[in-house]
Amino acid sequence: VSLNTYSLVAAGKEVMAGSEATVSCTVTGINEAMDITWTGFVAGVNYQVTSGALVGGSQTGTLSVQADAVTEDVEYTCTVSSIQNADSTPHSVIVPLHVYTVTPQSREVISGSSTTLSCVVEDVTQAVIVTWTDQQRDRVTEGVSSGTYEDTTQTATLVVDSAGLDEVYTCTVTSGQFTNSPLFETVVNLYVYEVAAMGKEVKAGAGATLSCKITNIQTSGVSVSWSNGRETSDINDGVTQGEVDADGQVTTLVLADNSDHLTFTCQVKSLGYPESESSSSEVFYYTFEVEAGDREVKTGTPTTLSCVVKGATETVTVEWSDSNGGTITNDVVVGSQEGDLQTTTVVVVSDDEDEVYTCFVTSVRFPESPRQETQVKLNVYGVTVTNKDAYTGKSTDLSCTISDLTTAPTISWKHGSTVLSASDEGSLVGSTQTSTLTVDDPSGDKDYTCVVTSGEFPASAASETGVSLNTYSTNPVGAEVMFLTASTISCTITDITEAMTITWTGFEAGQFFDQSPGSYDSGSQTGTLSVASAKVTADATYTCIITSTVHTQSAPSAQVVSLNVFVVTPISVEVSSGTTTTLSCTVGDTTEAATVTWSNSDSDVITTGASSGDYASNSQEATLVLLDPTADARYTCTVTSGQFPGSEPAVFTVSVFVYGVEVSGREVKVGASATLSCIIDSLQSAGATITWSNADGTSPSTQDEGTVTGGQQVSTLTIDEASVDSVYTCHATSKAHTESQMTSVDVTLSVFDVEPGHSEVKTGTETTLSCIIKGITQTASVSWLDSNGEGVSGSVQGTLNQELEQTSTLTIGSTAVFSDSEYICRVHSGQFPDSALIPLL
């Protein structure tokens, strides 16, 4: 009888729940195959049994348990029965299957932080062996701990000092009780997220939204809470957790107006791995102030607007846009921060309208900060100045009108660099203010400056606007002309730069007046007023009004121009030849002495005997003395105004008419009648007034003035009965020129007596008759006639002796003496041959 013994060894396992496991029992010391069966489970798909094969005296039977059935510790029974020796007693052995769980404790932490990964092994019967490998399957030795077994639990840890990128670690568990148990690997993840703390730097009073952007997070997201480190009240009312998307999760904290610099903490806690350490990130909230450099300037003026940023953490970015939203790039100067100030400027040119520019400030330190807008006002005002033309020495107001204002500006005036005091700043009326500068005694062209400083934005640059005051001089040139002489008066403007308007007043418009403004030429212009002769009848004043054509607000200047009228009475004369006489021109109604010149018919100026005369009582008599004129002559009297020497001279012809005077005295016998004559030759047609006078000045009655015939006028004086020698005077005065000197010519009446020398003789006796002429001064012509009036011979004329007697004789021969006879002794005056013949029987 054989008794074969064998050994039976149970190979239990310690495996991780949910994993496939195979337990076995091995029969050794046999020489035949055995029947190995298993109990302790419900047959089904989760279990598979094998008896194994005899190999070298050994046979191993196995029970494979599918993962779904590996949930808890189980003891299976392995029964071995002999196939050949059926009577042999089966032998059973308990084969344990211990099931443990491994709980990996992954972490989700902020980059750079230290964390501990762990594998918690539970339901083990004794300590297990735990090892760690990294993503590259490299064994990790640093920071590793298998932990301590206690109460069926063992926690193995891996400390990661500075988390960088996401990492996958493997926790490998080896049973300490059943060393033949398989190794079980459990993945432990290290998830590393980044927190971008988006602090803000904004303008005080603007409020802000702080944010933490968490990237590279798991889909479950994170939980974020905020604190500021000094406020105990809950600030999380303004917190938005945000949603997880492909870019991560953004959580925000909305802050209202807050001007303090605060440091907030953004605390991040993983929702997917709540055992993970939370992270704290500082989120800064800074505020700065922006001072707008508003300006108010004159239209069209380049000006510098500014934004002064105060209290920024470092230099900020500043941009500008215009009122239309267009970005300004030219003429922008972004200053550097000095202390806590940073000034940025832009140069703009003002338009006609107020504009609002925008200064955009963006934090450089916190680029996520919103651009902070600050409006910078550019108010523009218009300046209207009134350049003026003014008469030299006449007080004039210059003005400077500022429009489109909201606040009264400061206005001053200067000349060059000298500030002037004689100005009125004016006051704001509506949106306009007008300042005036009074120039009391202007002389010479001068440029003044109207200086305007904004009242609304006093830091604005003052505007300077030039105002020109051009002064001119006038030379009113009146005239003094002859009555009814057409004349032109003038007004000359000098020191001007453009044509002026020159008009005249003081008359009724019509055909008698013609005014002309004249033409501008080389800084001068002469306006004239021509007055027709019909209106030149009395002194008159006209007003020359000068108005600027360019500076139309200039006050017109008025100059009174006189047109004085004088009368000239030219006095021609008609005198006898050889009579020194005086021509004259009497000038009346003048205001001062005129200049009178004399010239002859050849236009030669005469100085000898010429005189302008003395001025008195608005009159003067100019004379020209002519010595012994012998023929008619014409002279010219030229009268030039002494007050207005440029006036049209008055030219008059003054004549001297020379006539001849021939007188016929008479020499007659006492008691005879006589006719004296005064013959005027070359008289003007009006003739002469001729009178006669006796030696005693009385006027004889028997005179005849005579009439003019062929330029000759014969006046006679008849003496009915001559008695004694007498001298009569013939007075002749020109009727045409009554101012002429009277010509007085003596006419002599000589009276003589004749004493006849009769003879009484014997017939046939020669005898001598005689005529004794007494009282003559010149030898008379004596002729003898017979009674028939026939001349006879034998007469002797005789001569005048000292006794003023002349004896003429007639000798009659004896043959002629035969009867009484009468002979005529005819006396012809030797002094006055035209005297009547005086016959004496």
Secondary structure, DSSP 4 states (H G I P E B T S, - for coil): ------EEEEE-EEEETTS-EEEEEEEES-SS-EEEEEESS--STTEEEE----BTTEEEEEEEE-GGG-SS-EEEEEEEEESS-TTSPPEEEEEEEEEEEEEEE-EEEETT--EEEEEEEES-SS--EEEEE-TT-PEE-TTEE---EETTEEEEEEEESS--S-EEEEEEEE-SS-TTSPPEEEEEEEEEEEEEEE-EEEETTS-EEEEEEEES--TT-EEEEEE-SS--S--GGGEE---EETTEEEEEEEE-S--S-EEEEEEEEESS-TTSPPEEEEEEEEEEEEEEE-EEEETT-EEEEEEEEES-SS--EEEEE-TTSPEE-TTEEEPPPBTTEEEEEEEEE--SS-EEEEEEEE-SSSTTSPPEEEEEEEEEEEEEE--EEEETTS-EEEEEEEES-SS--EEEEEETTEEESSEE---EETTEEEEEEEESS--S-EEEEEEEE-SSSTTSPPEEEEEEEEEEEEEEE-EEEETT--EEEEEEEES-SS-EEEEEESS--STTEEEE----BTTEEEEEEEE-GGG-SS-EEEEEEEEESSSTTSPPEEEEEEEEEEEEEEE-EEEETT--EEEEEEEES-SSPPEEEEE-TT--EE-TTEE----BTTEEEEEEEESS--S-EEEEEEEE-SSSTTSPPEEEEEEEEEEEEEEE-EEEETT--EEEEEEEES--TT-EEEEEE-TTS---SSEE---EETTEEEEEEEESS--S-EEEEEEEEESS-TTSPPEEEEEEEEEEEEEEE-----TT--EEEEEEEES-SSPPEEEEE-TTS-B-S-EE---B-TTSEEEEEEEE-GGG-SS----EEEEE-SS-TTSPPEEE-
